[in-house]
């Protein structure tokens, strides 16, 4: 492992496709009290933020759905689908795999992806926390 790659004990992956957002959590609001001091209080009420958060998740899930459809139709490789599913992007994926951005983009092309060796796919599988076989098998994506 190179210096710039980090090892994590816990998962860094979010499965956004199957994530249910729980809005019943508290956030800290900071206010200035009558003496001019900053104080904070926990509040469970999000008020007008709920529709914005929900809209953001809807956009993320739509991107995942579109990526899934493109993989099934043979337009992009599974790397692109898993990247969307994990709420990642090309730059982050390039950093964690150690591949240049241009190479990650190239690996998202089905024609190129199908010719990749397991050794090349291993960093992607490790990042997505799946097996190489699962990365290559698009049949389970169709479910």
Buried (B, 14 or more C-beta within 10 A) or exposed (E): EEEEEEEEEEEEBEBBBEEEEEEEEEEEEEEEEEEEEEEEEEEEEBEEEEEEEEEEBEEBBEBBEBBBEBBBEEBBBBBBBBBBBBBBEBEBBBBBBEBEEEBBBBBBBBEBBEEBEEEBBBBBBBBBEBEBEBBBEBEEBEE
